[in-house]
């Protein structure tokens, strides 16, 4: 009964993540239908709506993740749930968040220019700043969501933290529908920066912020249900901030490095922000959203089951067992994620066409997706290696191999300025994959030194088996793509929303059937480990 309850709880949490991701995709597609996937409005809003995330990570997120959240988790282990202690920490967190938000609002023009506007035209930069005034309050609400959610998690109330982002997406979708109803849709991004009125800016950016606020504030309802009552408490002396901050300092440093790379990417890609037919900031964001879907649903879900066991083995210094866990996690994840990578590369153009009616922009976005997804398998393996270092209580080494990646990415991304503007975004995506691959090689070498071996032979055999099983599905997928007109303007697979979806489903089903059939014939132990319990259950039913 206990295992059944755990299984049902895990399914409930995973369902929340999947529903939120699906709604996030729907929101991104509706947003593109409302203001376009490229052009001044789309890229100005992309900068402004990303701005709170960037500042939150640098200023507030570092304090929360590196200092306050670990203390909340520790307080939640007390017999009384650490209610008084938690009130002190929540008060401190809210003060930090409020100060960061007010400072960001005061410096909105400067921050918008530095973080994403150095290559924008004056009119588009002004529009991005107008959006920023409405978006920057999200800093406070993102932080509040993290604080309240972590307290609930410490009380073992996991569902709300996973499911309330669904409300965020629903509120934002309502705002987009209102935008279309009042001001009309602009799927081609034809509006210039000067065409945007203050009412349009307020409705689009304000509804986005309202979604983030609702996501955070509704958690207070679940707080009360969990028996928690918040009362401001400013007695912060002696609550252990300094010691915890030292322990998590390297993790905070990694956040800063990743944020710096994002700033470089946004500024370099902003050179073509006014073009309606060239991939720029908004396209890169949407392509990354597509890239992250299989990683979030497949890699994180499968690998999480291994991480708990890995941490337990590392805690008692059973390095042989840790090596086995790493090998099993890599082989278990890659056998599925490899299909997702090749599948997304094949359907990149139909997928991109969901965001735009322009075949020129479809091709540009499709190429960006392909360049990103080429590194998906490596990205997933790197995720496992990084979490292995964390299981070994080593946050310093991941900082340095992330620094290595950021240096390579920065050099490569800045070099993309020399490319023709229509290829800048593709160049950035390709540099991301190449720098990530180099980071993976370094991380694997460092972990191998730490563990002695990584079971490389079995991992290589598993990867080779998956590659062999993918040959026929890839050929069949490309053949179907061509037959459905996925590479030509006006083709069925790229000319309508329904045509794109139907084409992706057909290609996906055929490729999946051929791939899994091939793995079965090749007697893949990793695939059979997933498939045999399912087949046995179907036979019993």
C-alpha positions in Angstrom: 0.0 0.0 0.0 2.8 2.4 0.9 4.5 1.8 -2.5 1.2 2.3 -4.3 0.7 5.6 -2.5 4.2 6.8 -3.4 3.6 5.8 -7.0 0.3 7.7 -7.1 1.9 10.7 -5.5 4.8 10.6 -8.0 2.4 10.3 -10.9 0.3 13.3 -9.5 3.5 15.5 -9.3 4.7 14.4 -12.7 1.3 15.1 -14.1 1.4 18.7 -12.8 4.8 19.2 -14.5 3.5 17.8 -17.8 0.3 19.8 -17.7 2.2 23.0 -16.9 4.7 22.3 -19.7 1.9 21.6 -22.2 0.1 24.8 -21.2 3.4 26.7 -21.5 3.7 25.5 -25.1 0.1 26.6 -25.8 0.9 30.0 -24.2 4.0 30.4 -26.4 2.1 29.5 -29.5 -0.8 31.8 -28.7 1.7 34.6 -27.9 3.3 34.1 -31.3 -0.2 34.2 -32.9 -0.9 37.5 -31.0 2.3 39.5 -31.5 4.4 37.3 -33.9 7.4 35.1 -33.4 9.8 37.8 -34.6 9.8 41.5 -35.1 10.1 44.5 -32.8 7.1 43.6 -30.5 8.0 39.9 -30.0 11.6 40.5 -29.3 11.1 43.6 -27.1 8.6 41.6 -25.0 10.9 38.6 -24.9 13.7 40.7 -23.4 11.4 42.4 -20.9 9.7 39.2 -19.8 13.0 37.4 -19.3 14.5 40.4 -17.4 12.8 39.5 -14.1 14.2 35.9 -14.3 17.7 37.2 -14.9 17.6 39.7 -12.1 15.9 37.3 -9.7 18.7 34.7 -10.3 21.5 37.3 -9.9 20.2 39.2 -6.9 17.4 37.5 -5.0 17.7 33.9 -6.3 21.2 33.6 -5.1 20.3 34.6 -1.6 17.2 32.3 -1.6 18.8 29.2 -3.1 22.2 29.6 -1.4 21.1 30.7 2.0 17.4 30.9 2.9 16.0 27.8 1.2 18.4 25.4 2.9 17.5 26.9 6.3 13.8 26.5 5.5 14.4 22.8 4.7 16.4 22.4 7.9 13.7 24.1 10.0 11.0 21.9 8.5 12.6 18.9 10.2 11.9 20.2 13.7 9.1 18.6 15.6 7.0 21.8 15.5 7.9 22.4 11.8 10.0 25.4 12.9 7.1 27.8 12.6 8.7 30.7 14.4 12.0 30.2 12.6 10.3 29.9 9.2 8.5 33.3 9.9 11.9 34.9 10.4 13.2 33.4 7.1 10.2 34.3 5.1 10.3 37.9 6.4 13.9 38.2 5.5 13.3 36.7 2.0 10.4 39.1 1.4 12.5 42.1 2.4 15.3 41.0 0.1 12.9 40.4 -2.8 11.1 43.8 -2.2 14.3 45.7 -2.1 15.6 43.9 -5.3 12.3 44.6 -7.1 12.2 48.3 -6.2 15.9 48.8 -7.2 15.3 47.0 -10.5 12.2 49.2 -11.2 14.3 52.3 -10.5 17.1 51.1 -12.8 14.7 49.6 -15.5 16.1 51.6 -18.5 19.7 50.8 -17.6 19.1 47.1 -16.8 17.1 46.6 -20.1 19.9 48.1 -22.1 22.7 46.2 -20.4 20.9 42.8 -20.2 19.4 42.7 -23.7 19.3 46.0 -25.5 22.9 46.9 -26.6 22.1 46.0 -30.2 18.4 47.1 -30.4 17.2 50.0 -32.4 16.2 53.1 -30.2 12.5 52.5 -30.8 12.6 48.8 -30.0 14.7 49.5 -26.9 12.1 52.1 -25.7 9.4 49.5 -26.2 11.4 46.9 -24.3 11.8 49.4 -21.4 8.0 50.1 -21.4 7.4 46.3 -21.1 10.0 46.1 -18.4 8.1 48.5 -16.1 5.2 46.0 -16.1 7.3 42.8 -16.0 9.9 43.6 -13.3 7.5 43.2 -10.3 7.6 39.5 -11.3 11.0 39.4 -9.4 9.1 39.6 -6.1 6.5 37.1 -7.0 9.0 34.5 -8.4 10.8 34.7 -5.1 7.7 34.5 -3.0 6.6 31.4 -5.0 10.0 29.7 -4.2 9.8 30.6 -0.5 6.3 29.5 0.1 6.7 26.4 -2.0 9.9 25.3 -0.2 8.1 25.6 3.1 5.3 23.4 1.8 7.8 20.9 0.5 9.5 20.8 3.9 6.0 20.0 5.3 5.7 17.2 2.7 2.9 19.1 0.9 4.3 18.7 -2.6 1.3 19.0 -4.9 0.7 22.8 -4.9 4.3 23.7 -5.8 4.0 21.5 -8.9 0.5 22.4 -10.0 0.1 26.2 -9.3 2.2 27.1 -12.4 -0.8 25.8 -14.4 -2.7 28.8 -12.9 0.1 31.2 -14.1 -0.3 29.9 -17.7 -4.1 30.1 -17.6 -4.1 33.7 -16.4 -1.5 34.6 -19.1 -3.6 32.9 -21.8 -6.7 34.9 -20.7 -4.6 38.1 -21.1 -3.5 37.0 -24.6 -7.1 36.3 -25.6 -8.1 39.7 -24.3 -5.2 41.2 -26.3 -6.5 39.6 -29.5 -10.1 40.6 -28.7 -9.3 44.3 -28.0 -6.4 45.1 -30.3 -6.4 42.3 -32.9 -3.9 39.5 -33.7 -0.6 40.3 -35.4 0.8 36.8 -36.2 3.3 38.1 -38.7 4.8 40.7 -36.3 3.9 43.6 -38.6 3.5 46.1 -35.8 6.5 48.4 -35.5 7.7 49.5 -32.1 6.0 52.9 -32.6 2.6 51.1 -33.2 2.4 49.9 -29.7 0.2 52.0 -27.4 0.5 52.2 -23.6 -2.7 50.2 -23.3 -1.4 47.3 -25.4 1.9 47.3 -23.4 -0.1 47.3 -20.1 -2.4 44.5 -21.1 0.3 42.1 -22.5 3.0 42.6 -19.9 0.5 43.2 -17.0 -1.3 40.0 -17.6 2.0 38.1 -17.7 2.9 39.6 -14.3 -0.6 38.9 -12.9 0.0 35.2 -13.9 3.2 35.0 -11.9 1.6 36.9 -8.9 -1.4 34.5 -8.9 1.0 31.5 -8.9 2.7 32.8 -5.8 -0.2 34.2 -3.8 -2.4 31.2 -4.1 0.2 29.2 -2.1 -0.9 31.1 1.0 -4.2 29.2 0.8 -2.3 25.9 1.0 -0.2 27.3 3.8 -3.2 27.6 6.0 -4.4 24.1 5.0 -1.0 22.9 6.1 -1.4 24.5 9.5 1.0 27.4 8.8 0.3 31.0 9.7 2.6 33.8 8.6 3.5 36.7 11.0 6.3 39.1 10.1 9.3 38.6 12.3 12.5 40.8 11.8 14.6 39.0 14.5 17.2 37.6 12.1 20.3 37.6 14.3 21.7 34.1 15.0 19.7 32.1 12.5 22.7 30.7 10.7 22.8 32.7 7.5 26.6 33.0 7.3 27.4 29.3 7.6 24.8 28.2 5.1 25.9 30.8 2.6 29.5 29.5 2.7 28.3 26.0 2.0 26.2 27.0 -1.1 28.5 29.7 -2.4 29.8 27.6 -5.4 26.2 26.8 -6.4 25.4 30.6 -6.4 28.5 31.1 -8.5 27.2 28.6 -11.1 23.9 30.6 -11.3 25.9 33.8 -12.0 27.9 32.1 -14.8 24.8 30.8 -16.5 23.1 34.2 -16.2 26.2 35.9 -17.7 26.0 33.5 -20.7 22.3 34.3 -21.1 23.0 38.0 -21.2 25.7 37.5 -23.9 23.2 35.5 -26.0 20.4 38.1 -25.7 22.7 41.0 -26.6 24.3 39.2 -29.6 21.0 38.0 -31.0 19.3 41.4 -30.6 20.9 42.7 -33.8 18.1 41.4 -35.9 15.3 42.1 -33.4 13.4 44.4 -35.8 13.3 41.8 -38.6 10.1 39.9 -39.1 11.8 37.1 -41.1 15.0 36.5 -39.1 15.4 34.4 -36.0 16.3 36.5 -33.0 15.7 36.7 -29.2 12.1 35.4 -29.2 12.9 32.5 -31.6 15.9 31.4 -29.4 13.6 31.4 -26.4 10.9 29.3 -28.1 13.5 26.9 -29.5 15.0 26.4 -26.1 11.5 25.8 -24.7 11.2 23.0 -27.2 14.6 21.6 -26.4 13.9 21.5 -22.7 10.6 19.6 -23.0 12.1 16.1 -23.5 14.8 16.9 -20.9 12.3 18.0 -18.3 9.8 15.1 -18.9 12.2 12.3 -19.7 15.6 13.0 -18.3 14.6 14.5 -15.0 11.8 12.0 -14.4 14.0 8.9 -15.1 17.2 10.2 -13.5 15.5 11.4 -10.3 14.9 7.8 -9.3 18.6 7.2 -9.4 19.7 10.3 -7.6 18.2 9.3 -4.2 20.0 6.0 -4.3 23.2 7.6 -5.5 23.2 10.1 -2.6 22.6 7.2 -0.2 25.6 5.3 -1.5 27.8 8.4 -1.6 26.9 9.2 2.0 28.4 5.9 3.2 31.4 6.1 0.7 30.3 3.2 -1.5 31.9 4.5 -4.6 31.5 1.2 -6.5 27.7 1.6 -6.1 27.9 5.2 -7.1 29.6 4.2 -10.3 26.9 1.6 -11.0 24.2 4.2 -10.3 25.9 6.7 -12.8 26.1 4.1 -15.5 22.6 2.9 -15.0 21.2 6.4 -15.0 23.1 7.4 -18.2 22.1 4.2 -20.0 18.5 4.4 -18.8 18.1 8.0 -19.9 19.9 7.9 -23.2 17.9 5.0 -24.5 14.8 7.2 -24.5 16.3 10.7 -25.0 18.1 9.6 -28.1 14.8 9.0 -29.9 13.5 12.4 -28.7 16.6 14.1 -30.1 16.5 12.5 -33.6 12.7 12.9 -33.7 12.8 16.6 -32.8 15.5 17.2 -35.5 13.3 15.5 -38.1 10.1 17.5 -37.2 11.9 20.7 -36.4 10.3 22.6 -39.4 6.7 21.4 -38.7 7.2 22.3 -35.0 8.5 25.7 -35.9 5.6 26.3 -38.2 3.3 26.2 -35.2 4.7 29.6 -34.2 4.6 31.4 -37.6 2.9 31.5 -41.0 6.2 32.6 -42.7 8.1 29.7 -44.2 11.3 31.8 -44.1 10.9 32.2 -40.4 9.8 28.6 -40.1 13.1 27.5 -41.7 15.1 29.9 -39.6 13.5 28.6 -36.3 13.7 25.0 -37.5 17.4 25.4 -38.0 17.9 26.8 -34.6 15.9 23.9 -33.1 18.1 21.4 -34.9 21.3 23.1 -33.7 20.1 23.0 -30.1 18.7 19.5 -30.2 22.0 18.1 -31.6 23.3 18.5 -28.1 20.3 17.1 -26.2 21.8 13.6 -25.5 25.0 15.2 -24.2 23.0 17.8 -22.2 21.2 15.0 -20.4 24.3 13.0 -19.7 25.9 16.2 -18.3 22.9 16.7 -16.1 23.5 13.2 -14.5 27.3 13.8 -14.1 26.6 17.2 -12.4 24.1 15.7 -10.0 26.7 12.9 -9.2 29.1 15.6 -8.0 26.4 17.0 -5.9 25.7 13.6 -4.4 29.4 13.5 -3.5 29.0 16.9 -1.7 31.1 18.6 -4.3 29.7 21.9 -5.7 33.2 23.3 -6.4 34.1 21.1 -9.4 30.8 21.8 -11.3 31.5 25.5 -10.9 34.8 25.2 -12.7 33.5 23.0 -15.6 30.6 25.4 -16.0 33.1 28.3 -16.1 34.9 26.4 -18.8 31.7 26.2 -20.8 30.7 29.8 -20.3 34.2 31.0 -21.5 33.9 28.9 -24.7 30.3 30.0 -25.2 31.1 33.7 -24.8 33.9 33.5 -27.3 31.8 31.6 -29.8 28.7 33.8 -29.3 30.6 37.0 -29.7 32.1 35.6 -32.9 28.5 35.1 -34.3 28.3 38.9 -34.6 30.4 38.5 -37.7 27.8 36.1 -39.3 25.1 37.4 -41.6 22.2 38.5 -39.4 19.9 35.7 -40.6 22.4 33.1 -39.3 23.3 34.7 -36.0 20.6 32.8 -33.9 21.6 29.5 -35.6 25.2 30.3 -34.8 24.4 30.9 -31.1 22.5 27.7 -30.9 25.3 25.7 -32.5 27.9 27.3 -30.2 25.7 26.3 -27.2 25.8 22.7 -28.4 29.6 22.7 -29.0 30.4 24.4 -25.7 28.1 22.0 -23.9 29.8 19.0 -25.5 33.2 20.3 -24.4 31.8 20.8 -20.9 30.5 17.2 -20.9 33.9 15.8 -21.9 35.6 17.8 -19.2 33.0 16.8 -16.6 33.3 13.1 -17.5 37.1 13.2 -17.2 36.9 14.9 -13.8 34.3 12.5 -12.5 36.3 9.5 -13.8 39.3 10.8 -11.9 37.1 11.0 -8.8 35.5 7.5 -9.2 38.3 5.6 -10.9 36.1 4.6 -13.8 32.7 5.4 -15.3 31.8 2.0 -16.7 32.6 3.5 -20.1 32.5 0.2 -22.0 28.9 -0.6 -21.1 27.8 3.0 -21.7 29.5 3.0 -25.1 27.8 -0.2 -26.1 24.4 1.1 -25.0 24.9 4.3 -27.0 26.1 2.4 -30.0 23.0 0.1 -29.8 20.7 3.1 -29.7 22.5 4.7 -32.6 22.2 1.5 -34.7 18.5 1.2 -33.8 18.0 4.9 -34.9 19.2 4.5 -38.5 16.0 3.1 -40.0 13.7 5.4 -38.0 15.7 8.4 -39.0 15.5 7.4 -42.7 11.8 6.7 -42.4 11.2 10.0 -40.6 13.0 12.1 -43.2 11.2 10.3 -46.0 7.8 11.0 -44.4 8.8 14.6 -43.8 9.7 15.1 -47.5 6.5 13.3 -48.6 4.4 15.5 -46.4 6.0 18.7 -47.7 7.8 19.5 -44.5 10.8 21.1 -46.4 8.9 23.2 -49.0 6.9 26.4 -48.7 3.2 25.6 -48.8 3.7 21.9 -48.0 1.1 20.1 -45.9 3.4 19.7 -42.9 4.2 23.4 -42.6 1.2 25.3 -44.1 -1.4 24.9 -41.3 -1.7 24.3 -37.6 -3.6 21.0 -38.1 -1.2 19.9 -40.9 1.8 20.4 -38.7 0.3 18.5 -35.8 -0.9 15.6 -37.9 2.5 15.4 -39.6 4.4 15.4 -36.3 2.1 12.7 -34.9 2.5 10.5 -38.0 6.3 10.9 -38.1 6.6 10.4 -34.3 4.5 7.2 -34.2 6.4 5.6 -37.1 9.8 6.6 -35.8 9.0 5.4 -32.3 7.6 2.0 -33.5 10.7 1.4 -35.6 13.1 2.5 -32.9 11.6 0.4 -30.1 11.2 -2.5 -32.4 14.8 -2.3 -33.3 15.9 -2.1 -29.6 13.8 -5.2 -28.9 15.4 -7.1 -31.7 18.9 -5.9 -30.6 18.0 -7.2 -27.1 18.7 -3.8 -25.4 18.7 -4.5 -21.7 17.9 -0.9 -20.9 14.8 -0.8 -23.1 13.7 -4.3 -22.0 13.9 -3.0 -18.4 11.2 -0.4 -19.3 9.2 -2.6 -21.6 8.9 -6.0 -19.9 7.0 -4.8 -16.8 4.6 -2.9 -19.1 4.0 -6.0 -21.3 3.6 -8.2 -18.3 0.9 -5.8 -16.9 -0.9 -5.7 -20.2 -1.0 -9.5 -20.4 -2.4 -9.7 -16.8 -5.1 -7.2 -17.7 
